[in-house]
Amino acid sequence: MYFCFMTNDLLYKIGITLVPGIGNIGGKKLIAYCGGAEAVFKEKKRNLEAVAGLNAKSIAAIISQKVLSRAEKEIKYLEKMNIKPLFYLDPDYPKRLQHCNDSPVMLYYKGVANLNACRVVGIVGTRNASDYGRAMTEKTVEQLTADNVLIVSGLAYGIDTIAHRSAIKFNIPTVGVLGHGLQMIYPNGNRKLAQSMLQNGGLLTEYLYGTLPEKENFPQRNRIVAGMIDCLVVVESALKGGALITADIADSYDRDVFAFPGRAGDLFSEGCNHLIKNNKANLILDVADIRYVMRWDTDVEMPNKQMRLFREFNSDEQLVLNAFGPDEVVHIDKIITETNMSLPKLASVLLSLEFDGVLSALPGKRYRKN
């Protein structure tokens, strides 16, 4: 597949990410304030000076537009390497990640997997996987073959690698989230694996071409893994490390976290046992536990549900239903924004619609229109 870009529009979108001192949260606020990425670079200086949190260095970079020359180079690289750019408002951008306030303004994707698959599972763990950890990872992936999932991990050695390889083995799409640009694969030993993943999954990053795998990039990478999934499985982990960071972020994003228990005293079980002990993770023995918590195995209709779907809706209920638009699943944040209701009132309306089978509550503060 070859991607052809509307370079003028994309130029400004990438340019926003190159403005020093604003970051992803500030960038999105600035785009909203100005009415679009291009509008940011055409805004008058005095108006930019009125934007809270925008410093003189950032304003100077916007006014000079020098960052756009680097953005232009990036576009040429994307076209040459057939990499798909994803702006945070694009329909193909991971919708689950959109609801995270620190989600990247831009992502860069190479692959064939649907990043908005019906079910997305993250699998992470230590680089020092034991035989137990390897077996549990492969078993988990194999058991997920019937669940129509996308498996996401970080392409690191150890549990990440086993998760990706197992997904390929069992013909499950899998995406690796990178802590560097797409000009390379790190660790180098996973280059062949990464190439295989492009056939049934893909590679995703927020970093521009040429960005090296610096240490500080990987915690940032972990938030993307945590944000684009429905649930996270931690197989083995020490008390400190990337897997625990990802689990903490996933918990803060209201994602369901699962952890395999390990023997007391085992270094690379301490992290999982800690998560379970502190109620930050559900104890998991096999995929049946995931299906139960995630309600994947409870598609039973409510009594008289079909009759209830045809009842008349009051104005508040209709307002909530209108927030879904063409989407069947939406996050509660969108419903709040679209309806402008107070939380207590909205909770009451949602409960009524859920009770009557019109809506179903899903993990991660999402609702599905039945």
Backbone torsions as a table, in degrees:
resi	resn	phi	psi	omega
1	MET	NA	135.4	-179.9
2	TYR	-113.5	130.6	-178.9
3	PHE	-98.1	129.3	175.9
4	CYS	-110.8	126.4	-171.7
5	PHE	-103.4	145.4	168.1
6	MET	-81.5	87.2	-165.5
7	THR	-61.6	-32.6	-177.6
8	ASN	-63.6	-49.1	179.5
9	ASP	-65.0	-45.6	-178.5
10	LEU	-64.2	-33.3	179.2
11	LEU	-54.0	-46.0	-177.9
12	TYR	-74.8	-34.2	179.1
13	LYS	-63.9	-46.1	177.2
14	ILE	-68.0	-37.6	179.5
15	GLY	-56.6	-37.1	178.6
16	ILE	-57.6	-39.8	-177.3
17	THR	-71.9	-14.1	-178.8
18	LEU	-96.6	-7.6	178.9
19	VAL	-71.6	122.4	-177.1
20	PRO	-68.6	141.8	169.7
21	GLY	86.4	3.4	-179.2
22	ILE	-109.4	-32.0	177.6
23	GLY	68.1	-173.2	-176.0
24	ASN	-74.9	-42.5	179.7
25	ILE	-65.7	-48.8	179.5
26	GLY	-63.8	-37.2	179.5
27	GLY	-62.2	-44.3	-179.7
28	LYS	-67.7	-37.6	176.7
29	LYS	-64.5	-39.0	-179.4
30	LEU	-67.7	-41.0	177.5
31	ILE	-62.2	-43.2	178.6
32	ALA	-64.8	-40.4	-178.9
33	TYR	-63.8	-42.2	-175.1
34	CYS	-87.9	-18.4	178.9
35	GLY	94.9	13.4	178.1
36	GLY	151.4	162.0	-177.5
37	ALA	-65.3	-44.3	179.5
38	GLU	-63.8	-37.6	-179.0
39	ALA	-62.5	-29.5	178.6
40	VAL	-59.1	-44.6	-175.9
41	PHE	-79.8	-4.5	177.3
42	LYS	-113.1	4.1	179.9
43	GLU	-73.7	146.6	178.6
44	LYS	-73.2	149.4	-175.8
45	LYS	-58.0	-43.6	-177.6
46	ARG	-63.5	-31.0	177.7
47	ASN	-74.4	-36.9	177.0
48	LEU	-65.6	-35.5	179.5
49	GLU	-66.4	-18.6	179.6
50	ALA	-86.5	-7.8	-179.1
51	VAL	-80.4	122.2	-178.6
52	ALA	-62.0	134.2	176.4
53	GLY	85.5	-3.3	179.7
54	LEU	-93.1	114.0	-175.2
55	ASN	-89.4	174.5	-175.1
56	ALA	-62.3	-37.3	-179.7
57	LYS	-65.2	-41.6	178.7
58	SER	-64.4	-45.2	-179.9
59	ILE	-61.9	-41.9	179.6
60	ALA	-62.1	-39.5	179.5
61	ALA	-66.5	-37.1	178.6
62	ILE	-69.1	-46.2	-177.6
63	ILE	-65.1	-41.4	-178.3
64	SER	-72.4	-27.4	179.7
65	GLN	62.8	18.0	-179.8
66	LYS	-64.5	-27.3	-179.5
67	VAL	-64.7	-21.0	-176.8
68	LEU	-69.2	-25.3	177.5
69	SER	-68.0	-38.1	175.5
70	ARG	-68.2	-37.6	177.6
71	ALA	-63.2	-37.5	179.2
72	GLU	-64.3	-40.0	177.1
73	LYS	-63.2	-39.1	179.6
74	GLU	-63.5	-41.3	179.8
75	ILE	-61.4	-41.5	178.6
76	LYS	-62.4	-39.3	178.2
77	TYR	-67.0	-43.0	179.7
78	LEU	-58.9	-44.4	-179.8
79	GLU	-65.8	-41.8	-179.1
80	LYS	-64.3	-41.6	-175.2
81	MET	-95.4	4.1	177.8
82	ASN	57.1	47.5	179.0
83	ILE	-102.7	135.8	-176.7
84	LYS	-93.3	121.5	174.9
85	PRO	-82.5	140.4	-179.8
86	LEU	-126.8	109.3	175.3
87	PHE	-80.3	149.1	-170.9
88	TYR	-63.4	-13.4	176.7
89	LEU	-102.5	0.5	179.8
90	ASP	-71.3	148.1	-179.5
91	PRO	-65.1	-26.3	-179.3
92	ASP	-88.5	-7.0	175.6
93	TYR	-63.5	141.4	-179.2
94	PRO	-55.6	114.0	-173.8
95	LYS	-64.9	-34.4	179.2
96	ARG	-64.2	-37.6	-179.3
97	LEU	-71.7	-29.9	179.8
98	GLN	-55.5	-31.2	-175.3
99	HIS	-81.6	-2.4	177.2
100	CYS	-92.4	126.4	-171.6
101	ASN	-64.3	-24.4	-179.7
102	ASP	-102.0	19.7	178.6
103	SER	-63.6	151.3	-177.1
104	PRO	-65.1	142.5	172.9
105	VAL	-63.6	-39.5	179.7
106	MET	-128.6	142.8	168.9
107	LEU	-124.8	156.5	178.8
108	TYR	-127.1	125.9	-167.7
109	TYR	-130.7	133.7	173.8
110	LYS	-128.9	117.5	-178.9
111	GLY	155.8	-171.5	-174.8
112	VAL	-123.6	-10.2	-176.3
113	ALA	-72.6	150.7	175.3
114	ASN	-81.7	113.2	-179.0
115	LEU	-71.0	-10.9	176.6
116	ASN	-113.0	42.0	177.7
117	ALA	-59.5	159.3	-177.7
118	CYS	-56.9	-40.8	-179.9
119	ARG	-135.0	129.4	-178.5
120	VAL	-125.6	123.5	-176.5
121	VAL	-119.0	128.1	173.4
122	GLY	-94.8	138.1	176.8
123	ILE	-128.8	121.8	-177.9
124	VAL	-138.3	167.5	178.1
125	GLY	171.8	-171.0	-175.1
126	THR	-68.1	154.0	171.7
127	ARG	-74.3	-18.4	-176.9
128	ASN	-101.7	60.1	-175.2
129	ALA	-65.8	134.7	175.1
130	SER	-86.6	174.3	175.2
131	ASP	-58.9	-38.9	178.1
132	TYR	-62.0	-46.5	-179.1
133	GLY	-63.9	-40.7	178.0
134	ARG	-62.6	-44.9	-178.2
135	ALA	-64.8	-42.5	-179.3
136	MET	-66.7	-36.1	179.3
137	THR	-65.8	-50.0	-178.6
138	GLU	-64.8	-39.6	179.1
139	LYS	-62.4	-42.2	-179.7
140	THR	-62.3	-47.3	-179.9
141	VAL	-62.4	-44.3	-179.7
142	GLU	-60.1	-42.0	-179.0
143	GLN	-69.4	-18.5	179.7
144	LEU	-84.6	-1.4	-176.9
145	THR	-60.9	-27.1	-177.2
146	ALA	-89.4	-0.4	-170.7
147	ASP	-105.5	6.6	175.4
148	ASN	54.6	55.4	-174.9
149	VAL	-108.7	161.7	164.1
150	LEU	-108.7	131.0	179.8
151	ILE	-103.1	128.6	-177.2
152	VAL	-119.4	137.0	173.9
153	SER	-153.4	-170.5	-171.8
154	GLY	-108.1	9.3	177.5
155	LEU	60.0	19.6	175.9
156	ALA	-79.9	165.3	174.1
157	TYR	-63.6	159.9	176.0
158	GLY	89.9	-132.7	-174.2
159	ILE	-60.1	-40.8	179.1
160	ASP	-57.5	-49.8	-179.1
161	THR	-59.4	-44.6	-179.5
162	ILE	-64.1	-38.4	178.8
163	ALA	-63.1	-46.7	179.6
164	HIS	-64.4	-46.0	-179.3
165	ARG	-63.1	-40.6	179.5
166	SER	-65.0	-38.6	178.4
167	ALA	-61.7	-42.7	177.2
168	ILE	-63.2	-43.6	-179.7
169	LYS	-58.2	-40.1	-176.7
170	PHE	-100.9	15.6	174.4
171	ASN	58.4	45.2	175.4
172	ILE	-110.6	131.7	178.8
173	PRO	-61.4	139.5	-178.1
174	THR	-142.5	137.4	-178.2
175	VAL	-120.4	132.8	175.6
176	GLY	-102.3	130.0	178.3
177	VAL	-98.6	125.3	-171.1
178	LEU	-101.9	154.6	176.8
179	GLY	-104.0	30.8	-177.7
180	HIS	-162.4	178.5	178.7
181	GLY	-73.0	165.0	-176.9
182	LEU	-80.9	10.2	177.3
183	GLN	-78.7	-6.9	-176.4
184	MET	-152.0	171.6	172.3
185	ILE	-125.2	128.8	176.7
186	TYR	-129.3	129.5	1.1
187	PRO	-73.1	152.4	-175.5
188	ASN	-58.6	-30.5	-179.7
189	GLY	-65.5	-12.4	-179.7
190	ASN	-102.2	16.0	-178.9
191	ARG	-62.0	-46.0	179.5
192	LYS	-64.8	-39.1	177.1
193	LEU	-61.0	-45.2	-179.9
194	ALA	-60.4	-41.0	178.1
195	GLN	-62.9	-39.3	177.7
196	SER	-65.6	-36.2	-179.0
197	MET	-65.1	-28.1	179.6
198	LEU	-65.4	-19.6	-178.9
199	GLN	-80.9	-28.0	-179.0
200	ASN	-130.6	0.4	-178.1
201	GLY	-148.3	-117.6	178.1
202	GLY	169.8	-179.0	178.7
203	LEU	-127.1	137.2	-173.1
204	LEU	-134.8	139.4	177.1
205	THR	-153.0	158.9	172.1
206	GLU	-100.9	-0.1	-172.1
207	TYR	-96.3	142.3	-179.4
208	LEU	-71.7	163.0	175.8
209	TYR	-54.5	135.3	178.2
210	GLY	94.6	-12.9	179.7
211	THR	-69.0	126.5	-177.6
212	LEU	-88.2	160.9	-178.9
213	PRO	-76.3	70.4	178.1
214	GLU	-73.0	152.1	-174.9
215	LYS	-55.7	-40.8	-175.7
216	GLU	-71.9	-12.6	-179.0
217	ASN	-73.6	-26.5	-170.1
218	PHE	-75.4	-38.4	170.8
219	PRO	-60.6	-34.5	175.3
220	GLN	-64.7	-42.9	176.4
221	ARG	-58.6	-39.1	-176.6
222	ASN	-63.2	-31.1	-179.8
223	ARG	-69.1	-28.3	176.8
224	ILE	-70.1	-44.6	175.7
225	VAL	-55.8	-48.2	-176.7
226	ALA	-66.4	-33.2	-174.4
227	GLY	-82.9	-25.5	-173.2
228	MET	-96.8	9.8	-176.0
229	ILE	-113.9	165.4	170.4
230	ASP	-88.6	-37.0	-179.3
231	CYS	-151.5	158.2	-178.0
232	LEU	-122.0	133.8	175.5
233	VAL	-111.1	120.4	175.6
234	VAL	-102.3	118.5	-173.9
235	VAL	-89.0	-55.6	176.4
236	GLU	-142.1	141.5	178.3
237	SER	-164.0	144.3	169.6
238	ALA	-75.6	177.7	-178.9
239	LEU	-68.5	-22.7	176.6
240	LYS	-127.1	146.5	178.9
241	GLY	144.6	176.8	-175.1
242	GLY	-61.3	-37.5	-178.1
243	ALA	-64.2	-41.8	178.8
244	LEU	-69.0	-35.5	175.7
245	ILE	-62.2	-45.9	179.2
246	THR	-62.0	-41.2	179.5
247	ALA	-64.1	-42.2	178.5
248	ASP	-63.4	-41.2	179.2
249	ILE	-67.2	-43.2	178.9
250	ALA	-59.4	-42.0	177.6
251	ASP	-62.0	-40.7	179.7
252	SER	-68.1	-24.5	177.3
253	TYR	-88.8	6.7	-178.0
254	ASP	64.3	31.6	172.3
255	ARG	-88.9	148.2	176.2
256	ASP	-76.6	131.3	-179.1
257	VAL	-113.7	137.0	177.6
258	PHE	-123.8	145.9	179.3
259	ALA	-141.1	136.4	174.0
260	PHE	-79.0	129.0	178.2
261	PRO	-72.2	154.6	177.2
262	GLY	-133.5	175.5	-179.2
263	ARG	-69.1	141.0	176.7
264	ALA	-59.1	132.3	178.3
265	GLY	95.5	-17.0	176.6
266	ASP	-72.0	124.9	-175.0
267	LEU	-54.3	-45.3	-173.9
268	PHE	-94.7	17.6	167.1
269	SER	-112.3	-11.9	-176.9
270	GLU	-59.8	-39.4	-179.2
271	GLY	-64.6	-47.1	178.9
272	CYS	-62.7	-46.0	179.8
273	ASN	-62.5	-36.1	177.8
274	HIS	-64.0	-43.7	179.3
275	LEU	-61.9	-43.7	-179.9
276	ILE	-66.7	-45.9	-178.7
277	LYS	-58.8	-36.9	-176.5
278	ASN	-97.3	17.7	175.6
279	ASN	57.9	29.9	174.6
280	LYS	-97.2	-6.5	179.2
281	ALA	-147.4	146.6	171.8
282	ASN	-79.9	137.4	174.7
283	LEU	-69.6	132.0	-179.0
284	ILE	-124.1	135.8	173.7
285	LEU	-111.4	-33.1	172.7
286	ASP	-158.7	-177.5	-173.4
287	VAL	-66.4	-21.2	176.6
288	ALA	-58.0	-33.0	178.1
289	ASP	-67.7	-37.4	176.7
290	ILE	-65.7	-47.0	-178.5
291	ARG	-59.0	-38.9	-178.9
292	TYR	-67.2	-50.3	-177.9
293	VAL	-67.2	-38.2	-177.6
294	MET	-83.6	-3.1	179.3
295	ARG	65.2	25.6	179.5
296	TRP	-71.9	-21.9	-177.0
297	ASP	-105.7	19.5	-179.0
298	THR	-127.9	69.1	177.7
299	ASP	-95.5	24.1	180.0
300	VAL	-74.3	131.3	179.8
301	GLU	-73.0	149.9	176.1
302	MET	-72.0	152.5	178.1
303	PRO	-56.4	135.3	176.6
304	ASN	59.6	22.1	-176.7
305	LYS	-59.9	-43.2	-177.7
306	GLN	-61.7	-36.8	177.5
307	MET	-68.1	-38.7	-176.7
308	ARG	-68.1	-27.1	-179.2
309	LEU	-65.6	-20.4	-177.4
310	PHE	-99.5	7.9	178.1
311	ARG	-74.8	162.8	178.4
312	GLU	-80.3	146.5	-179.0
313	PHE	-107.9	139.5	175.2
314	ASN	-75.7	176.7	-173.2
315	SER	-62.4	-39.2	179.8
316	ASP	-67.5	-41.9	178.9
317	GLU	-64.3	-40.8	179.7
318	GLN	-65.3	-35.4	178.1
319	LEU	-62.6	-42.7	178.2
320	VAL	-64.6	-44.4	-179.0
321	LEU	-65.5	-33.3	178.4
322	ASN	-65.1	-26.1	-179.2
323	ALA	-65.8	-19.4	-179.8
324	PHE	-76.1	-31.2	-177.7
325	GLY	55.3	-135.4	178.5
326	PRO	-79.4	-7.7	-177.6
327	ASP	-81.9	144.3	175.3
328	GLU	-91.9	-24.6	-179.3
329	VAL	-126.4	128.0	177.3
330	VAL	-136.6	155.3	177.6
331	HIS	-83.4	150.5	-178.1
332	ILE	-60.9	-28.7	178.1
333	ASP	-60.0	-38.5	179.2
334	LYS	-68.1	-39.1	179.6
335	ILE	-64.2	-41.4	178.2
336	ILE	-61.0	-45.3	-179.1
337	THR	-64.2	-44.3	-175.6
338	GLU	-72.0	-34.8	-175.0
339	THR	-93.9	-25.5	-177.6
340	ASN	59.8	29.6	178.7
341	MET	-87.3	155.9	171.7
342	SER	-70.2	154.2	-177.9
343	LEU	-60.8	-43.5	178.8
344	PRO	-60.6	-41.4	-179.6
345	LYS	-68.0	-44.0	179.9
346	LEU	-62.8	-41.0	179.3
347	ALA	-59.4	-39.6	179.7
348	SER	-66.2	-43.0	-179.6
349	VAL	-66.5	-44.5	179.5
350	LEU	-61.3	-40.8	179.5
351	LEU	-62.6	-41.9	179.2
352	SER	-63.3	-45.2	-180.0
353	LEU	-67.9	-35.0	177.6
354	GLU	-69.3	-41.5	-179.8
355	PHE	-61.2	-36.8	-179.1
356	ASP	-86.7	5.5	174.6
357	GLY	78.7	10.0	179.3
358	VAL	-77.1	-38.4	177.5
359	LEU	-122.4	155.7	172.0
360	SER	-124.7	132.9	176.6
361	ALA	-78.5	133.5	179.0
362	LEU	-116.8	161.2	175.8
363	PRO	-59.4	155.6	178.1
364	GLY	77.5	26.4	177.8
365	LYS	57.3	40.7	177.7
366	ARG	-114.6	157.1	178.4
367	TYR	-130.3	142.8	178.1
368	ARG	-113.0	133.9	175.6
369	LYS	-85.9	120.9	-174.9
370	ASN	-81.2	NA	NA
